[in-house]
Amino acid sequence: MKTLIAALLFVVAGPAMAQENGLSSQSEDFTVDFISWCENNSVMMQNSDGSVYERANCSDQGLSCKTFQMHRLHKTIYTAACVEKN
């Protein structure tokens, strides 16, 4: 019975203790990365020097450009690819 009570206290107090120790997710810790994106049915990217270029022309391949998003901890990553038309 004591073990059950201790386990319940840990479950209830755990999140509160994590917030006090700076482990909570705060909005300023959240980042968004755009690896590539869709523009005029083309996959667009940005070079390290900041210039934008066309990575793939989906229309030339008979495909459609689609954007995907992935969530990793405190980050959202956007990427695009040519996919079959629906």
Helices and strands as residue ranges (DSSP letters): H 2-20, G 27-29, E 31-34, E 37-39, E 42-46, E 52-57, G 59-61, E 64-72, E 75-83
